[in-house]
Amino acid sequence: MGEGIEGIFDPESLAVIGASKSRDYYFLRCHENFKGRIYAVNQNVEGKQEVIKGVKFYKSLLDIPERIDYAIIEVP
């Protein structure tokens, strides 16, 4: 495999961009059994609020303190 592609097949971190209370955090709940670190990104959620156990919200992908291997964009 080429360098960097391992993150697609065995990601250590996942960002859910657009996770929202109005959709009951659907994608976050679907990935509760994910063994890596999960981050939620929504510019309208205040600070590093935690709405699902162990998952913190960030206003921007750039605010996450580590490299993200995989990102899901959640749109209505």
C-alpha positions in Angstrom: 0.0 0.0 0.0 1.1 3.6 -0.6 2.0 5.8 2.2 -0.9 7.4 4.0 -3.6 5.1 2.6 -3.7 2.9 5.7 -5.9 5.5 7.3 -8.7 4.7 4.9 -8.8 1.0 5.8 -7.9 1.2 9.4 -8.5 4.7 10.7 -7.4 5.7 14.2 -9.5 8.9 14.1 -12.8 10.0 12.6 -14.3 13.4 12.2 -18.1 13.9 11.7 -18.5 17.3 10.0 -22.0 18.8 10.4 -23.1 16.6 13.3 -26.2 18.2 14.7 -28.7 17.9 17.6 -31.5 18.5 15.1 -30.7 15.1 13.5 -30.1 13.5 16.9 -26.4 13.2 16.2 -27.2 10.3 13.8 -23.7 9.7 12.5 -22.1 10.0 15.9 -24.5 7.4 17.3 -23.8 5.1 14.3 -20.1 5.1 15.2 -20.3 4.6 18.9 -18.5 1.3 18.6 -15.7 2.8 16.6 -12.5 1.8 18.4 -10.6 5.0 17.4 -11.1 8.6 18.4 -14.2 10.4 17.2 -14.5 14.2 16.8 -17.6 16.2 15.9 -17.4 19.4 13.9 -20.1 22.0 13.9 -19.5 25.7 13.8 -22.7 26.4 15.7 -22.0 24.3 18.8 -20.3 26.1 21.7 -16.7 25.2 22.3 -15.5 21.7 23.1 -18.9 20.7 24.4 -19.4 16.9 24.9 -22.8 15.7 23.8 -22.1 12.0 23.4 -19.8 10.3 25.9 -16.2 10.7 24.8 -17.0 12.9 21.7 -16.2 16.6 21.8 -17.4 19.2 19.4 -15.1 21.5 17.6 -16.0 24.6 15.6 -13.6 23.8 12.8 -11.7 20.8 11.5 -8.6 22.9 12.0 -9.3 23.1 15.8 -8.8 19.3 16.2 -5.4 18.8 17.9 -4.4 15.7 15.9 -4.5 14.3 12.4 -7.8 13.0 11.1 -7.7 9.8 9.2 -11.3 9.8 7.9 -14.0 12.4 7.7 -17.8 12.0 7.2 -19.8 15.0 6.0 -23.3 14.8 7.5 -25.8 17.0 5.6 -29.6 17.0 5.9 
